[in-house]
Amino acid sequence: MANRRNSNTLVVQQAQQALDQLKYEVAQELGIQIPQDGYYGYMATRDTGAIGGHITRRLVQIAEQQLSGRSFR
């Protein structure tokens, strides 16, 4: 198995739970089943990319709304 090197470090460690929740919400909206064991090796790259892309869009949308002074949900 390859070594995992993740250079993405969270500035706010408590954000991990919120990001995980967002990941599951987006996957559910897209109809993609997230593996319960946390191993993504059997998932199609297309599916994992779709989840990541939608998460990025959602985070940008939230940031834009916060910068404009609107609440996000």
HUWOJO-V885759 format. One record per residue. PHI is phi in degrees with one decimal (999 if undefined). Layout:
phi
PHI
PHI
This chain:
phi
999
-73.0
-70.8
-90.3
-124.9
-112.4
-86.1
-80.6
-111.2
-80.7
-73.4
-110.4
-61.0
-69.2
-71.5
-57.4
-63.8
-65.5
-67.3
-63.1
-62.0
-62.2
-60.0
-68.1
-62.7
-63.8
-59.8
-64.5
-60.8
-86.0
74.8
-107.1
-87.2
-83.7
-62.2
-67.9
-83.0
83.7
-92.8
-95.9
-61.5
-94.3
-84.5
-69.5
-58.0
-60.3
-68.9
-65.8
-66.9
-64.4
-62.3
-61.9
-63.9
-68.8
-62.7
-61.3
-59.9
-65.0
-65.3
-65.1
-61.2
-61.4
-63.3
-61.9
-67.1
-67.8
-69.0
-86.9
91.7
-93.1
-76.6
-99.6
-132.5
